[in-house]
């Protein structure tokens, strides 16, 4: 996959501009981290990592908690809305990472699909198999819209936008702790750079 292929996917699935901007910011941050891992002696597939980050929210519209595209800050077409409604119906009840991974697998990008599938918030509780999975997950948790912010700020924002009221209990606190543990693991790993 290359950036032209990514752009084709964005067009095919009418990925909204604000989601594309987020994906690009996540990709830039993930690649920066990946380069630090390489400098520390780790093997990282930077090309796959970048492409996975660029498409990790390709189908983000399928599980938007609040889906009101006519209220977005830019004009959306009737064609965009029809596409998004079809996608929301087809992938109803699925996490957008799973929906995107399904598409990637069908197109022969199995390794990338696995990395994309594992960027969902609860994955930190279930664990990761590769540094690429950890890096994409963490980079996504550090980018609020299209800006890199602290992990604390991003987690707070994610709760406001994505966690149903009344669900900020012990489970969510444990996930937050695991996110901070992952952050420490990542920065401990890249501190060994020569």
C-alpha positions as CSV (number, residue, x, y, z in Angstrom):
1,X,0.0,0.0,0.0
2,X,1.2,3.5,-0.8
3,X,-0.2,7.0,-0.2
4,X,-2.1,6.9,-3.5
5,X,-3.9,3.7,-2.3
6,X,-4.7,5.4,1.0
7,X,-6.2,8.4,-0.9
8,X,-8.3,6.0,-3.0
9,X,-9.6,4.4,0.2
10,X,-10.5,7.8,1.6
11,X,-12.4,8.6,-1.5
12,X,-14.1,5.2,-1.8
13,X,-15.4,5.4,1.8
14,X,-15.9,9.1,1.9
15,X,-13.7,9.4,5.0
16,X,-14.5,12.9,6.4
17,X,-11.8,15.6,6.2
18,X,-11.5,15.9,10.0
19,X,-11.0,12.1,10.3
20,X,-8.3,12.2,7.5
21,X,-6.5,15.1,9.4
22,X,-6.6,13.0,12.6
23,X,-5.2,9.9,10.8
24,X,-2.4,12.0,9.2
25,X,-1.4,13.5,12.6
26,X,-1.4,10.0,14.1
27,X,0.7,8.7,11.3
28,X,3.3,11.4,11.7
29,X,3.5,10.9,15.4
30,X,3.6,7.1,15.0
31,X,6.4,7.3,12.5
32,X,8.4,9.7,14.7
33,X,8.1,7.1,17.5
34,X,8.9,4.3,15.2
35,X,12.2,6.0,14.1
36,X,13.1,6.4,17.8
37,X,12.6,2.6,18.2
38,X,14.8,1.9,15.3
39,X,17.5,4.2,16.7
40,X,17.2,2.1,19.9
41,X,17.8,-1.1,18.0
42,X,14.3,-2.3,17.5
43,X,12.9,-3.6,14.2
44,X,9.9,-1.6,13.1
45,X,8.1,-1.8,9.8
46,X,7.8,2.0,9.3
47,X,6.0,1.8,6.0
48,X,3.3,-0.6,7.3
49,X,3.0,1.4,10.5
50,X,2.5,4.7,8.6
51,X,-0.1,3.1,6.3
52,X,-1.9,1.5,9.2
53,X,-2.0,4.8,11.0
54,X,-3.3,6.6,7.9
55,X,-6.2,4.2,7.6
56,X,-6.9,3.3,11.2
57,X,-10.0,5.5,11.3
58,X,-11.0,4.9,7.7
59,X,-14.5,3.8,8.8
60,X,-14.8,6.0,11.9
61,X,-18.3,7.0,10.9
62,X,-19.7,3.6,11.6
63,X,-19.6,4.0,15.4
64,X,-19.7,7.8,15.9
65,X,-21.7,8.2,19.1
66,X,-23.1,11.5,17.8
67,X,-23.6,11.3,14.0
68,X,-24.8,14.7,12.7
69,X,-22.8,15.4,9.6
70,X,-24.9,18.4,8.6
71,X,-23.6,20.2,11.7
72,X,-19.9,19.6,10.9
73,X,-17.8,22.6,10.2
74,X,-17.6,21.9,6.5
75,X,-20.1,21.0,3.7
76,X,-20.9,17.4,3.2
77,X,-22.6,16.1,0.1
78,X,-25.7,14.0,-0.1
79,X,-23.5,11.3,-1.6
80,X,-21.2,11.4,1.5
81,X,-24.2,11.0,3.8
82,X,-25.7,8.1,1.7
83,X,-22.3,6.3,1.8
84,X,-21.9,6.8,5.6
85,X,-25.5,5.7,6.2
86,X,-24.8,2.5,4.2
87,X,-21.6,1.9,6.1
88,X,-23.3,2.5,9.5
89,X,-26.0,0.0,8.6
90,X,-23.5,-2.6,7.2
91,X,-21.2,-2.4,10.2
92,X,-23.8,-1.7,12.8
93,X,-22.6,-2.8,16.3
94,X,-18.9,-3.2,15.1
95,X,-16.0,-1.1,16.2
96,X,-14.6,1.0,13.4
97,X,-11.2,-0.7,13.7
98,X,-12.8,-4.1,13.1
99,X,-14.7,-2.8,10.1
100,X,-11.6,-1.2,8.6
101,X,-9.6,-4.4,9.4
102,X,-12.2,-6.5,7.5
103,X,-11.8,-4.3,4.4
104,X,-8.0,-4.4,4.6
105,X,-8.0,-8.2,5.0
106,X,-10.2,-8.6,1.9
107,X,-7.7,-6.5,0.0
108,X,-4.7,-8.5,1.1
109,X,-3.3,-6.4,3.9
110,X,-3.6,-8.8,6.7
111,X,-0.6,-7.6,8.8
112,X,-1.9,-4.0,8.5
113,X,-5.4,-5.2,9.4
114,X,-4.2,-6.7,12.6
115,X,-2.5,-3.5,13.7
116,X,-5.6,-1.4,12.8
117,X,-7.9,-3.9,14.7
118,X,-5.8,-3.4,17.8
119,X,-6.1,0.4,18.2
120,X,-9.5,0.2,20.1
121,X,-9.4,1.6,23.6
122,X,-9.9,-1.7,25.4
123,X,-7.0,-3.4,23.6
124,X,-4.6,-2.1,26.3
125,X,-6.4,-4.5,28.7
126,X,-6.1,-7.4,26.2
127,X,-2.5,-6.8,25.2
128,X,-0.5,-6.5,22.0
129,X,1.7,-8.8,20.0
130,X,4.0,-6.2,18.2
131,X,5.6,-2.9,18.8
132,X,3.7,-1.6,15.7
133,X,0.4,-2.4,17.4
134,X,1.6,-0.6,20.6
135,X,2.9,2.4,18.7
136,X,-0.3,2.9,16.6
137,X,-2.5,2.4,19.7
138,X,-0.4,4.9,21.7
139,X,-0.1,7.4,18.9
140,X,-3.9,7.4,18.5
141,X,-4.3,8.0,22.2
142,X,-2.0,11.0,22.0
143,X,-3.6,12.8,19.1
144,X,-6.7,14.9,19.9
145,X,-8.4,15.7,16.6
146,X,-5.2,16.7,14.6
147,X,-2.9,17.9,17.5
148,X,-0.5,15.9,19.7
149,X,-1.5,16.4,23.3
150,X,-0.7,14.8,26.6
151,X,-2.0,11.3,27.3
152,X,-4.0,12.7,30.2
153,X,-5.7,15.3,28.1
154,X,-6.6,12.8,25.3
155,X,-8.0,10.3,27.7
156,X,-10.1,13.0,29.3
157,X,-11.4,14.1,25.9
158,X,-12.1,10.6,24.8
159,X,-14.3,10.0,27.9
160,X,-16.3,13.1,27.2
161,X,-16.9,12.1,23.6
162,X,-17.1,8.4,23.7
163,X,-18.0,7.0,27.2
164,X,-21.7,6.8,28.0
165,X,-22.6,8.8,31.1
166,X,-22.2,6.9,34.3
167,X,-19.5,4.5,33.0
168,X,-16.5,6.3,34.4
169,X,-15.9,3.6,37.0
170,X,-13.1,1.2,38.2
171,X,-12.8,-0.4,34.7
172,X,-12.2,2.9,33.0
173,X,-9.7,3.9,35.7
174,X,-7.8,0.6,35.3
175,X,-7.7,1.2,31.5
176,X,-6.3,4.7,32.1
177,X,-3.6,3.2,34.4
178,X,-2.7,0.6,31.7
179,X,-2.4,3.4,29.1
180,X,0.1,5.3,31.4
181,X,2.0,2.0,31.9
182,X,2.1,1.6,28.1
183,X,3.4,5.1,27.7
184,X,6.2,4.3,30.2
185,X,7.0,1.1,28.4
186,X,7.3,2.9,25.1
187,X,9.5,5.7,26.5
188,X,11.7,3.3,28.5
189,X,12.2,1.3,25.2
190,X,13.3,4.3,23.2
191,X,15.6,5.7,26.0
192,X,18.1,3.1,25.1
193,X,18.8,4.9,21.7
194,X,22.5,5.1,21.0
